[in-house]
């Protein structure tokens, strides 16, 4: 791995907030911020989502095009800017022109796109918008990115550099204001530009004043948490960044690390200084290889430039950051299980108290924050607590990053001010339900979260409001569901995940979630050959689910077990009629549970006999050119008949 040591005067000028003024440095900063480019520059989204959409093939085709046309151009690999649904994303900036963002640039579209842009006639079908680049000529008839419905309503603080800067270049992070927060905290020992350092207690107080709360799920006040460790008599303290991110549909932390790794490192350095830690760990799942490579490079570059390591920026503060790769166990998102994993033990929770801030890693005071929490810290310290508290609600300050996925038109990463309504996120930013279907619910907060129905779409997104509807902020997964989703099936999916990921240490979680899953399976299975005992159990299933859920919630050892029943409780609260339809009417209203679906052949049948030939259960009778019939007693509900009928004569009932 190659590291780059920057000129010390260069580094100092940037982290001091561009003071004292220097015309040459200002010009250098402008180049690094791409406010002007000296030759054509192409930015390619090479985050995990971009790579999954074929960005690597797009990159190779761009290189090939430039070589064949003998065009001297810069190619910059950036992270994900958030609009994952439109990947691969390619930005193009010509000298004297603003930066253009283009969408769905697959390998086959490269030549046509570049031909058009170099001819200064960009194709409208591929253009998403242009950036407001200072002193550069705008493209006629092209809207600005901040007017795009996806980007316009957002407040991008944590994500502001993602998709904009080269995450492998420390100089670019510096040019966008990086490490100025750390400089403000540590002060300068340079006699020419000496500034006084902040006391660690003052840093904790500033964070507490800002109202920053943990973004990993619980929402505990961050400054208060830091004080617990800082005030502990034990002088050996640790900081841990939880980047495990085990929730289905969550990819916020991964994208932040891939697109802006130095932001996390700067936040960790400030946090470690505040609590008095000289060693920190980043606990990240091994399934994030690109994020790990970005972190390794960023740590090496930061150490090479005295932004990490011994006596950072000439101060008495030193910090060593270690990457610990996890094996993808969901339970290791729980802080005490995570600590056990770092210690080399099996990842299992332990009773609290004592809390980790009192006795954590190796028995010493330990603070655990997730990626988003720590990524908020640099700008908070740079701009002050009042600036941070200017966004959000009375009890929930700042912004929140969500991974918007599911049945929504524009999937991706979204960052909005606390207090933004769920409706605005789903319908304004997300573009509404894909395919024109009807909205049914949003699963928010991961497996331990809850579902929010249409009647509460106008709820403000903050910690307190979500609790009133049986949901929680969680880490930020936000999965949209439409009319085709069965809420009983959704609860079964999440309960299956939770049951498999249970560490098994405590009986309520280990056995209780298994019983809940068995009950959900019983509700959604077919009724053929059902005994009278099984029928009675089915009729009692809703009551049993509620009793089990309450028991698990009240008696489980850790927070994951205590919130495990939430998917069932929230769907029972808002979609009880769907449970009752499954239990009493033997119907799935969404026609999603295969064993409860019945198929019927309509008058559109031409008697071609294809469905009868394809049916694996021989449940279809009829002769050539006559109307066919499905025998319910033999039908296994596989749907092959509907899939094979060319006349759409088979329907679900």
KEFIPA-877089 format. One record per residue: residue in three letters; y, x, z of N, C-alpha, C in turn. Coordinates in steps of 0.02 Angstrom, whole numbers, plus 50000, padded with zeros to 5 digits. Each point is the difference from the previous one (the first is absolute). Layout:
<sites>
ALAYXZYXZYXZ ...
</sites>
This chain:
<sites>
UNK499405004250000500604995850000500625004450000 UNK500454998849952500615003949996500554996650041 UNK500355004150039500574997450037500635003349974 UNK500564996750009500635002649975500505000550057 UNK500245006150011500525001050050500684999449965 UNK500404995450024500654998849970500515004950027 UNK500525001249961500555004150023500284996950064 UNK500105004150051500214997450065500684996649997 UNK500465002949961500664996949993499944993349965 UNK499554999749951499874993749963499754994750049 UNK499505001850040499704995250047500524997750051 UNK500375004850029500494998250051500544995349974 UNK500225001249939500534995849971499774992849996 UNK499364999049980499754993249992499904996650068 UNK499685003450047499834996550062500624999050044 UNK500545003649985500624998950037500394994049974 UNK499714996449952500334994149973500545001849950 UNK499885005349960500465002249947500675002350028 UNK499985003250058500605002950029499855007250020 UNK500475004649987500664998949969499944998649925 UNK500524997049969499984998649928499895006349959 UNK499624999349948499865005749955499874997149931 UNK500445001449953499954997049934499345001849966 UNK499795006250006499385002149968499404996550031 UNK500004999450066499454996650034499994992649982 UNK500584997049995500044993049982499714998849930 UNK500145004649955499724999549932499245000850002 UNK499775004550042499285001050007499664993850029 UNK500324997050049499734993950030499984994449948 UNK500514999549959500024994849949499435000749951 UNK499835006349983499445001249955499344997950033 UNK499935001850064499384998350035499924992450009 UNK500564996550005499984992750007499964996649931 UNK499975003949947499964997549932500604995649982 UNK500575001550031500604996349981500235002149930 UNK499795005949980500075002049930499415004549984 UNK499774999749940499445004249978500215004149940 UNK499745006049995500195004449946499554999349939 UNK499434996750010499554998649944499614993750017 UNK499684997049951499634993850014499525000950058 UNK500004995150045499585000350059499594993650006 UNK499365000850010499554994350006499685000150069 UNK500044994350034499724999250067499394995349995 UNK499435002350023499384996149994499734998450069 UNK499884993550014499724997950063499285002250007 UNK499895005250040499335002950007499724998950070 UNK500204994450031499674998150063499314997249985 UNK499644998250053499324997549990499994993849956 UNK500494995550009500014993949959500135001749927 UNK500455004749987500135002049931499405003349969 UNK499665004350037499405003349974499464994949985 UNK499954994950043499504994849989500134996049937 UNK500654999649980500184996349940499995004249937 UNK499845006550008499955004349941500575004849991 UNK500385001550052500595004449994499815007049978 UNK499415002450020499795006849981499935000449924 UNK499734994849969499934999949927500684999549967 UNK500454996250030500684999449975500355006850002 UNK499915003650055500305006650008499765004849945 UNK499355000149988499745004549948500264998249932 UNK500084993549986500264997849936500735001949992 UNK500384999650054500705002149998500065007549985 UNK499595003950033500005007349987499835001449927 UNK499514996449975499795000949931500564998149952 UNK500344994550013500554997749958500575005149999 UNK500195002550058500555004850004499835006549964 UNK499375002150005499795006149966500014999149924 UNK499754994349976499994998749928500704999449971 UNK500454997050038500694999049977500445006050016 UNK499725005050034500375006050020500644998250039 UNK499914995550049500564997750042499965003550067 UNK500535003350019500045003350065500224994950052 UNK499564998250045500144994850049499675001850067 UNK500284997450053499705000750066499574994050015 UNK499425001150031499564994650021499945000450076 UNK500194994650034499994999850073499494994950023 UNK499535002150041499504995450028500274997350066 UNK500114993650002500274996850060499484995450032 UNK500164997450059499554995350033500114992949976 UNK499734995350038500044992949982500684997250021 UNK500364996849954500644996950016499904993050028 UNK499394997549998499854993550032499754994649953 UNK500195000249937499814994649954499325001549969 UNK499494999750041499325001949979499744995849943 UNK500214993749996499754995549948500195002349930 UNK500525004149994500255002149935499815007249983 UNK499575003150039499795006849985499595000249935 UNK500015005849966500365006250013500754999249987 UNK500405002750045500734999949993500255006849977 UNK500434999949951500305006249974500754999149996 UNK500375004550032500735000049996500215005549951 UNK500514998549961500245004849951500765000850008 UNK500225006250005500715001450005500205005249947 UNK500464998149958500265004649949500665002950024 UNK500195006049979500645002950020500584995349986 UNK500414998950052500584995749993499854992650007 UNK499374998350009499804993050004499724998450069 UNK500014993550017499684997950063499245000149993 UNK499674999850056499275000350003499714993049986 UNK499544999649951499674993849982499324999550033 UNK499824994150024499334998950025499624995649951 UNK499405002349981499584996149954499344998450032 UNK499694994649979499414997350033499385000149955 UNK499424999750032499344999649967499955004849940 UNK500205006250012499985005049946499315003249998 UNK499544996649967499335002749992500015005449946 UNK499465003549994499945005549953500214997949929 UNK499804994149980500124997749931500744998649987 UNK500394998850052500704998149991500485006050002 UNK499755005950017500445005750012500425001849938 UNK499685000949944500355002349940500544995049979 UNK499844993649999500494995049980500594999750048 UNK499865000550065500534999850050500475006049992 UNK499725005949996500425006049997500395000349934 UNK499684998049946500364999749936500624995750006 UNK499914994150031500554995250006500555002650047 UNK499815002950056500505002450048500395005949972 UNK499665004749968500345005749972500464997949942 UNK499844994349969500434997249948500544995650031 UNK500024999850066500494996150039499964992549983 UNK499384997749992499874992949989499394997950041 UNK500055000350067499414998750042499714993149989 UNK499334999449998499684993549988500084995450059 UNK500264994049988500154995350054499384997950039 UNK499434999649967499404997550034499735004850052 UNK500205006449996499765004950048500525002150051 UNK500624997949992500545002250044500054995450061 UNK499975003250059500104996350062500735000050021 UNK500355005449985500705000450019500245007249999 UNK500625001050020500295006750004500315001050069 UNK500005006350021500295001850065500755001049993 UNK500354999050055500725001250001500125007550012 UNK499965003849947500085007350005500735001849993 UNK500315003350050500725001449999500225003949938 UNK500554997949970500335003549945499565000749938 UNK499504995849993499585000249941500084993549961 UNK499935000449935500094994249956499424995150008 UNK500164993750012499494994950009499744997649932 UNK499404997550000499704997249939500254992849991 UNK500254998549941500254993349986499454994850003 UNK500144994450032499534994450001499415000950046 UNK499995005350041499455001250046500244998850071 UNK499664995650037500204998650069499865006050045 UNK500375000250055499885005350048499414998050045 UNK499675005250025499404998850041500164995850061 UNK500595001050030500164996250060500144992749985 UNK499994998149935500064992949981499324996949984 UNK499495004250000499324997649987499764995850059 UNK499674994349988499804995750056499535003250050 UNK499645005249979499555003550047500405004750045 UNK500465003749972500365005050038500644997350033 UNK500334995249968500644997650024500024997850072 UNK499534995750023500034997450069499775005050053 UNK499755005849979499725004650048500545004250035 UNK499845002550059500415004950036499565006150009 UNK500085004849956499545005749996500275005950042 UNK499735000650059500175005750044499425004950002 UNK499424997650021499415004350003499775002049929 UNK500064995449953499755001149931500535002749953 UNK500595001750024500565001349954499875006049954 UNK499605004950022499865005849957499364999349960 UNK499574995250018499354999349967500104997849927 UNK499715003749955500074998649929500635002949970 UNK500425003150042500635002949977499955007649998 UNK499765003050055499985007350005499305002749986 UNK499985006449986499365003549993499765001650071 UNK499464996950023499795001050070499775007050015 UNK499865004049949499775006850010500585005050005 UNK500624997649993500575004550000500444998850061 UNK499995004650046500424999550060500744999649982 UNK500215003849949500705000249981500274993149982 UNK499584995949968500234993349981500094995650062 UNK499545000650048500084996250062500655002050035 UNK500155006550000500625002350031500614997249964 UNK499974999849934500574997649960500144992650014 UNK499504996350021500094992950016500124998950075 UNK500215005350035500174999350071499455001750048 UNK499465002849976499445001650043500155005350052 UNK499704999350058500035004650057500705000350032 UNK500464995749978500654999750034499934996850069 UNK499544995350007499884997050066499735005150049 UNK499535004249977499725005250043500535005150018 UNK500425001949952500545004750013500484997250053 UNK500154993649994500454996850049499705000350070 UNK499354999150005499664999950064499965007050031 UNK499815005049958499895006750026500645004250005 UNK500504998249959500615003949999499915006549962 UNK500515004049998499995006349962500185005850045 UNK499635005549993500155006050038500445004849960 UNK500154998049938500435004149958500724999650027 UNK500295005850017500665000050031500544997149955 UNK499905000549934500514997549954499994992449996 UNK499414997050010499944992749994499674997050062 UNK500125002950057499654998050061500134992750017 UNK499464996550014500054993150024499544999450061 UNK500184995950046499614999450061499384995749988 UNK499455001950031499384996249995500044993850043 UNK499624994949981499944994050041499475001350053 UNK500124997550059499505000250052499424995449981 UNK499375002150012499434995649983500064993050030 UNK500274999650060500094993450032500504995849960 UNK500505003449971500504996449959499684997449936 UNK499535003849972499654997849940499604993750015 UNK499645000150056499624994050020500464994150010 UNK500585001250031500474994650013500294997249936 UNK500135004449951500274997749936499494995649963 UNK499375002150002499484996049968499914993450035 UNK500035000150066499954993850038500594995349984 UNK500595002749997500604996149984499954996849931 UNK499695003549953499954997549931499584993649994 UNK499534999150047499564994249997499395001149957 UNK499875006349980499405001549961499384998450040 UNK499564995949970499364998350032499435002549957 UNK499435001150031499435002849964499804995749941 UNK499925003149943499824996449938499254999849988 UNK499615002250048499285000149991499654993750020 UNK500354995350031499674993850019500274996950063 UNK500035003850055500194997350064500744998650007 UNK500425004049967500724999050003500305002250066 UNK499705004950034500285002350064500625004249986 UNK500534999450042500615004049989499855007549999 UNK500185003249946499825007049990500345004650050 UNK500644999150012500365004350047499734999650071 UNK499814994050020499714999150067499335003650005 UNK499614999549947499355003349998500085007650006 UNK500485002749963500125007250003500205002250070 UNK500404995950034500235001850067499415000750049 UNK499494995749991499435000450045499695007049999 UNK499925002749941499715006749994500505005450022 UNK500634999149980500515005050017500075000850075 UNK499954994650037500115000150072499385001950040 UNK499445001249965499395002050034500065007350024 UNK499745001350058500055006750029499585005249962 UNK499494997749965499575004549961500425002949942 UNK500045006549996500415003249948499655000649933 UNK499354999249998499645000149936499964992849973 UNK500344998849945500024993349972499835000449926 UNK499754994449973499804999949930500324994049965 UNK500095000949934500214994649957499464998949948 UNK499844993749986499514998349948500304995049953 UNK499945001449936500194995249948499374996549977 UNK499984993450007499424996149978500104998049927 UNK499665003649955500034998449928499324997649976 UNK499604997150046499324997949983500004994049953 UNK500434995150013500114994249956499344996849977 UNK499674996650046499354997149985500004992849978 UNK500574996650001500024992949983499874998949925 UNK499584995249981499924998349929500674997649972 UNK500175002549942500634998049968500615003750025 UNK499915005250041500575003850026500015006949967 UNK500575002049973500055006649969500715002850008 UNK500364997850051500695002150011500045007450020 UNK499605002050050500035006850025499805005049946 UNK499484998349963499785004449946500565001349950 UNK500354994649980500525000749950500595004050025 UNK500184999150064500565003850029499835007550000 UNK499395001650021499805007150003499965003049929 UNK499724996249953499945002649932500695000949967 UNK500474995750016500645000149966500555003750035 UNK499945001050068500555003050038499735003150064 UNK499575005249995499665002750059500475003350050 UNK500555003049976500455003450047500354995150046 UNK500084993849978500314995050044499574999050063 UNK499344999849991499554999350058500045006350044 UNK499995005849969500015006250039500655000650040 UNK500564998249970500645000350036499994995150058 UNK499754994049989499964995150055499555002550056 UNK499455003249982499555002750051500335005650040 UNK500375004349966500335005550034500514997350051 UNK500384995049981500494997050046499644996750059 UNK499464996449986499634996650054499695005150048 UNK499715005349972499695005150042500535003450045 UNK500585001349972500555002950040500204995350056 UNK500034993649984500234995150050499524999450059 UNK499355000649987499514999350054499795006750030 UNK500205005549969499825006550026499325002449979 UNK499794998349939499355002049974500085006049953 UNK499545004750003500015005749954499424999849951 UNK499594994850006499444999249953499944992649982 UNK499894998749935499954993149976499424999549950 UNK499714994149997499444998749954500184994249954 UNK499795000749938500024994449953499284997849989 UNK499834994150025499324997349992499994995749938 UNK499685002449947500014996649936499294999449972 UNK499854994449969499334999149975499865004649940 UNK499395002649997499825004849948500014996849930 UNK500004993349997500024996549935500695000349968 UNK500475003650031500675000749973500115007349976 UNK499625002349951500055007149981500685002149974 UNK500334995749961500665001849974500515000550055 UNK499994995350047500465000250056499885006350042 UNK499385001950009499845006050039500275006249965 UNK499915000449934500275005749963500765000450005 UNK500334994349996500734999850006500215002550070 UNK499644997950051500165002150068499895007550009 UNK499455002549975499865007250007500555004149967 UNK500214998049941500535003649965500664999550038 UNK500164994050024500634999050035500025004050066 UNK499455000150036499985003850063500095007449986 UNK499665002649948500065007149983500725001749980 UNK500324995749960500695001349979500484999650059 UNK499894995150044500444999450059499935006050046 UNK499395002450009499905006050042500325006149968 UNK499955000649934500285005849965500765000150004 UNK500314994350015500724999650003500264998550070 UNK499585001350051500194999450070500214992950019 UNK499714995049964500114993050017499434997450044 UNK499475003850002499444999150047499795006950022 UNK499585000350051499765006550023500375002450062 UNK500125006550002500305003250059500774999749997 UNK500304998150056500735000150008500354996949939 UNK499884993649991500244996449941500775000249997 UNK500255002149941500725000449987500365004250053 UNK499655005150025500305004550048500054997450070 UNK499704994250013500024997150067499425002650042 UNK499944997550060499435001950043499404995349990 UNK500074995449954499484995049989499515002349946 UNK499354999650015499475001849953499524994249994 UNK499714999249940499534994549989499485002049948 UNK499384998950017499445000949954499714993149984 UNK499964998449934499714993649979499325001349969 UNK499504996350023499315000849978499764993549968 UNK499675000549943499724994249966499284999050023 UNK499864994050024499324998250021499754994449955 UNK499465001349964499734995049953499514995450036 UNK500124993649993499554995050030499484997749949 UNK499484996750025499454997949958500064992749977 UNK500584997050011500114993249974499764994550046 UNK499915001550064499794994850048500604995850020 UNK499954993549991500564995550015500205000550074 UNK499525000950043500145000150072500435005950019 UNK500005005349959500415005850016500744998849987 UNK500184994149978500704998150000500244998350069 UNK499534998650046500174998850070500125006850032 UNK500555000550038500235006650020499525004050043 UNK499644996850046499555003950042499385002249961 UNK499774995949952499455001949957500215005849955 UNK500614999649976500275005449958500025006650038 UNK500214999750063500025006050042499305003050008 UNK499514995750013499315002550006499775003449936 UNK500194997349943499805002949936500305007049991 UNK500645000850017500325006649994499665004950047 UNK499784997650058499675004450049499295001949979 UNK499774997149944499335001549977499474995450026 UNK500214994650032499534995250028499944994049954 UNK499534995650015499934993849962500624995750012 UNK500274997249946500604996050005499874993350033 UNK500084999650065499904993850038500584999250049 UNK500254993950008500564998950046499785001150072 UNK500495001250042499885000450072500484995250035 UNK499844998050061500434995350036500695003150013 UNK500504995850000500685002150018500264995450055 UNK500395002550050500245006850008499455004950021 UNK500145006649997500655002949982500124999649924 UNK500634998949983500194999949930500085007149974 UNK499945000949933500045006749972500645003750018 UNK500564996550009500635003350018499955003350068 UNK499504997950040499895003050066499425005049997 UNK499444997949969499425004449993499674998349933 UNK500105004449952499754998749933499565005649974 UNK500225003449947499605005249968499875005850049 UNK499365001550009499785005350045500284999150071 UNK500134993650018500234998450067500745001050011 UNK500385001449947500725001250007500404994249971 UNK500644999250021500424994749972500045000349924 UNK499904994349968499964999949927500364993849973 UNK500425001149950500334994549966499684999149931 UNK499834993749985499714998449935500464995149964 UNK500245001949942500394995649958499705000149930 UNK500104994649962499745000049932500515003149952 UNK499805000749937500415003449950500684996749992 UNK500014993349993500634996649988500495000750058 UNK499744999750061500445000950058500355006849998 UNK499615005249989500285006849999500445001149939 UNK499844996749944500415000849940500684996850007 UNK500094995650049500654997050013500465004750040 UNK499715004850035500375004050048500525004649968 UNK499865003549943500505004649973500674996749985 UNK500014994449965500634996849984500314996750062 UNK499584997850046500264997250062500425005250037 UNK499735006150006500355005350036500605002649960 UNK499935000249935500555002349958500594995250001 UNK499864993549997500534995049994500184996550066 UNK499575000650049500154997150066499664993450013 UNK499954998350063499654993950022500354993749975 UNK500665000149999500374994049978499864998549926 UNK499965005349960499844999049929499314996749993 UNK499515002550037499324997249994499994992850023 UNK500344998650054500004993350029500404995049959 UNK500365002449949500404995449958499574995649957 UNK499375001849990499534995949961499494996950047 UNK499794994049984499494996750039500264994350043 UNK499594998050048500164994450044500155002650070 UNK500134995550046500185002050068499445004150033 UNK499384998049989499445003550033499605004549955 UNK500155000049934499625004149952500505003349954 UNK500135006450012500515003649962499705003949942 UNK500435001549951499795004249945499654996249945 UNK499555003549966499634997249943499265000150014 UNK499624996849956499275000250005499715000749930 UNK499525004549993499665001149936499364995849999 UNK499904996449945499404995949992499635002149936 UNK499354999550004499575000849941499854993049975 UNK500344998049947499954993249973499444999949948 UNK499484996150014499424999849955499724993049997 UNK499464999149961499684993549994500244996249940 UNK500054993350008500154995549943500754999449989 UNK500345005649990500725000049991500155003849936 UNK500544998049966500145002849934500165007450002 UNK500415002150049500205007050004499735003050065 UNK499455003549995499715003350058500335006850009 UNK500005002550061500275006650012500275000950070 UNK500405005250009500315001550064500694997050003 UNK500144996650054500634996450009500305002050067 UNK500655001750001500335001450063500614995450007 UNK499994995950052500544995150010500275000650071 UNK500614997750009500304999950066499634994850043 UNK499895001750063499704995250046500424993650000 UNK499664994349999500354993749997499994996949931 UNK499795003849950499904997149933499454994850004 UNK500064994649963499504994850003499385001849959 UNK499454997250020499385001149963500054997249929 UNK500364994549993500084997049933500355004949952 UNK500505003650026500365004749956499545005749980 UNK499595002350045499545005549983499504997849947 UNK499704994150010499474997849954500284997549933 UNK500534996150002500234996749939500585003649965 UNK500455003150037500555003649967499785007049980 UNK499775003850049499795006949987499335000249964 UNK499524996250025499335000049971499934995949936 UNK500504995949984499964996249938499584993750004 UNK499804998050060499614993950006499265001049987 UNK499644994450000499275000249992499825001349928 UNK499545004649990499785001849932499654994149967 UNK500114999349935499664994849962500254993050012 UNK500574999250035500274993450011499624995850050 UNK499565003050038499614996350050500444998250061 UNK499744995750042500364997950060499885004950057 UNK500535001450038499955004350059499594996550053 UNK499575003850035499634997350056500175003550065 UNK499975006650001500125003650063500125007449987 UNK500265003350050500075007350001499645002650061 UNK499575004849990499685003550056500445006050017 UNK500285000150059500465005350019499745003650062 UNK500045006550001499805003850059499285002549997 UNK499684999749942499325002649994499484995450030 UNK499395002650010499454995850027500164996950068 UNK500435003450037500184997450066500624995649998 UNK500254998649941500594995949993499834992749993 UNK500444996349967499884992949992500244997649933 UNK499834993849982500204997049937500594995350011 UNK500485000449955500604995950005500014995049942 UNK500014993550015499974994949948500674998749967 UNK500004995749950500614998549962500544997050044 UNK499814996150050500504996850043500425004950040 UNK499785006350003500375005150038500225005849955 UNK500084998649936500225005249954500705002550016 UNK500414995950031500695002050014500075003550067 UNK499455001950030500045003750063500305006949988 UNK500415002350047500285006749995499475005050023 UNK499985005549963499515005250016500295004450055 UNK499764998950061500155004450056499444999250051 UNK499995004350050499445000250047499914993450037 UNK500554997150023499944994050041499834993849958 UNK500334999249944499904994049959499284999349977 UNK499705005549979499324999749974499504997850054 UNK500135001850062499554998050054499994992450009 UNK500554996749984500044992850010499544996249954 UNK499795003149945499554996649953499305003250001 UNK499855003750053499345002850008499865006149958 UNK500535003449978499925006149959500315005950037 UNK499985005849968500315006050030500225004549943 UNK500485004350015500265004649950499465004749975 UNK499625002850047499495004749981500305006149967 UNK499605003549962500245005949966500384998349937 UNK499914994049972500404998049943499614997649939 UNK499354998850007499634997149945500204992749990 UNK500114997949939500224993249986499624997649938 UNK499494996050012499564997749946500134992749985 UNK500204998649938500184993249979499394996549972 UNK499924993650020499444996049976500244993649968 UNK499634997649950500204994049964499494994450010 UNK500084994649961499584994150008499265001249989 UNK499825005449967499305001649987499665003650058 UNK500385001850051499715003450058499774994950051 UNK499405000850024499734995950054500155003650065 UNK500344996750046500215003350061499425001450048 UNK499474996149995499405001550039499685006449974 UNK499995000649934499735006049969500425006150016 UNK500664999150002500455005550019499865002350072 UNK499934995250045499845001750069499335003650004 UNK499524997849960499345003250000500055007249975 UNK500415001249949500095006749973500285004750053 UNK500534997950034500305004350051499555000850061 UNK499644994750018499555000650057499425004749984 UNK499774999949938499485004749979500255007250005 UNK500625001149979500305006750004500055002150074 UNK500264995750041500105001650071499345001450034 UNK499504995849985499355000850033499675006749980 UNK500065001949937499715006349977500385006050029 UNK500654999250011500405005650024500045000350076 UNK499714995250036500015000350072499645006350024 UNK500295003450049499685006150025499384998550040 UNK499944993850025499414998050037500015001550074 UNK500565002650025500015002150070499994994150048 UNK500384994749984500034994350047499644994049970 UNK499674996250044499594994449979500404994449965 UNK500584998150026500364994549967500155001349926 UNK500215005949984500165001649931499365001049960 UNK499535003950026499395001649963499594993849985 UNK499874996050051499574994249991500404993749981 UNK500604999450027500404994049986500194999449927 UNK500225005649970500184999749929499394998749956 UNK499435002450021499384998749962499844992550002 UNK500064997050059499864992850005500514995949959 UNK500635002250001500514996449961499845000549925 UNK499805005949979499835000849929499404995749981 UNK499494999850044499424995949986500194992649994 UNK500474997950042500234993049998500364998549935 UNK500425004749977500364999149937499534999949941 UNK499495004150003499495000049947499644993349999 UNK499844997450059499654993650004500434994449970 UNK500655000350012500454994849974500035000149924 UNK499975005949971500105000649928499365000149959 UNK499424999650032499385000249961499794992949980 UNK499524999749954499754993649976499594996350052 UNK499864993649986499674995850049499264998649984 UNK499755003249948499314998649981499525002450055 UNK499534996050015499495001650050500285001150070 UNK500594997250013500305000750066499644995750050 UNK499815002950057499664996350053500504996150040 UNK499754995450040500454996050042500365004450051 UNK499665005250024500315004650047500585003749967 UNK499885002249938500535003549963500594995449985 UNK499854993649988500544995249987500434999250062 UNK499674999650059500364999350063500445006250012 UNK499725005949986500395006250009500615000049954 UNK499914997449940500554999849952500564995550026 UNK499804994250028500504995350025500385002850061 UNK499685004550036500325003150059500385006449983 UNK499985002149938500245006749982500755001050013 UNK500414995049987500725000950010500165001150073 UNK499694996050044500105000950072499755006850022 UNK499425002049975499725006550018500455005749979 UNK500294999549940500465005249975500605000750047 UNK500284994550019500595000250043499845003050069 UNK499434998150028499805002750065499855007549996 UNK499655002049948499855007149991500645004049991 UNK500454997449958500635003649986500395001250064 UNK500054994950042500385000750062499685005050047 UNK499335000050002499645004650044500105007249977 UNK499945001249935500095006749973500715002550011 UNK500474995649988500715001850008500155002050073 UNK499704996550047500175001050071499615005650033 UNK499435002049971499565004650037499855006549963 UNK500225000949939499855006249963500385005950031 UNK499725005949989500275006050032500665002249969 UNK500035000249933500595002949968500384994849960 UNK500585002149974500424995449962499674997449937 UNK499575004049969499674997749939499534994350015 UNK499625000550054499554994650020500384993850022 UNK500565001150034500394994450026500334996049943 UNK500145003349944500304996449943499494998349946 UNK499385001950010499484998749949499934992649981 UNK500084995250047499914993049981500594997049962 UNK500555003849992500604997149970499904996849931 UNK499625003149954499904996749935499694993050006 UNK499534999250047499694993550009500484995250035 UNK500335002450053500454995650037500584997649957 UNK500285004449959500584997949959499784995349944 UNK499425001249970499784995449947499784993350030 UNK499725000150059499844993750034500644996150017 UNK500515003650018500634996850020500334996549941 UNK500025003349942500384997449944499574996749946 UNK499345001649999499574997449947499364997050030 UNK500074996550055499434997050034499644995049954 UNK500384996749957499704995149955499495003349953 UNK500115006449983499525003449957499355001450038 UNK500065001950063499405000950041499624993450005 UNK500364994650013499674993550008499674997849936 UNK500305001549943499694998249936499355003849991 UNK499995006350020499385004049995499474997350047 UNK500204998450061499524998150051499734992949990 UNK500464995249988499804993050000499884997149930 UNK500415002249952499934997249932499565004349955 UNK499825005950024499605004649960500345001749934 UNK500655000950004500405001549941500465005950015 UNK500145004049949500515005250004500584997649958 UNK500564998050030500574997249962500255004849946 UNK499975006550012500245004949951499475001749948 UNK499394997350009499445001349954499885007649994 UNK500015003350057499905007350002499345002050032 UNK499724995850043499375001550034499424997949956 UNK499665004849972499514998749948499474994950020 UNK499755000450062499454995750020500224992750012 UNK500644998950003500254993250010500274996949936 UNK499965003649946500264997549936499454996249964 UNK500184994349974499554996249956500295000049930 UNK499565000449951500225000249930499814993449966 UNK500444997849956499914993649965500155001149926 UNK499594997249957500115000649928500374993849976 UNK500575001049969500434994549979499824997549930 UNK500394995149977499894997149934500155004949943 UNK500295005850016500135005049948499365003249974 UNK499454998950035499365003149982499794997949929 UNK499815004949960499784998749931499245000449992 UNK499675001750056499285000649996499765006249965 UNK500375005550007499805006249966499425003450035 UNK499854998150061499445002550041500105007250027 UNK500575003049986500105006950023499995000650076 UNK500314995150035500025000350073499294999550029 UNK499594995749970499324999150024499595006449991 UNK500125003449944499645006349987500215005550048 UNK500644999950021500265005350044499864998750074 UNK499884993750019499924998350070499395003450030 UNK500095004350051499435003650029499554995650043 UNK500254994150021499614995650044499694994249962 UNK500104999849934499754994549958500224993350029 UNK500644999750019500274994050031500364995449952 UNK500005001749935500364996049950499494996949952 UNK500064993449991499554996549955500404996649944 UNK499684999149943500334996849942499715002849936 UNK500064996149948499735002049935500585002049954 UNK499815003049944500495002249951500444994249978 UNK500675001250000500514995349978500064993850045 UNK499725000550060500084994550048500345002750064 UNK500304995550037500355001950061499515002950051 UNK500175005950029499575003250049500204998150071 UNK499535000950047500114998250070499765005650045 UNK500375001250054499805005050050499644996550057 UNK499435002450018499614997250056500245003350065 UNK500354996450043500285003050062499475003350044 UNK499404997150002499485002750045499785006949979 UNK500075001649935499775006549976500575005049989 UNK500614997549995500585004349985500125004950058 UNK500095006349983500125005250051500745001950003 UNK500414996849959500735001150003500225006849974 UNK499635003049955500175006749975500594999949951 UNK500124994449965500554999449954499865002749930 UNK499395001949987499835002749933500134994749946 UNK499874993750017500094994749951500744999549978 UNK500455000350050500714999649985500245006049960 UNK499725005950016500205006149965499765000049928 UNK499424997149988499715000349933500224994449954 UNK500274994450027500194994349958500625001549959 UNK499944999649934500565001549955500474994049992 UNK499804994350026500404993949991500344997750065 UNK499955004250052500314998650065499784993150026 UNK499364998649992499744993550020499725000050071 UNK499975005850032499735000550068500585001050048 UNK500054995750050500545000550049499725000150071 UNK500415003050044499825000250071500224993550033 UNK499594997550046500204994150038499895001350075 
</sites>
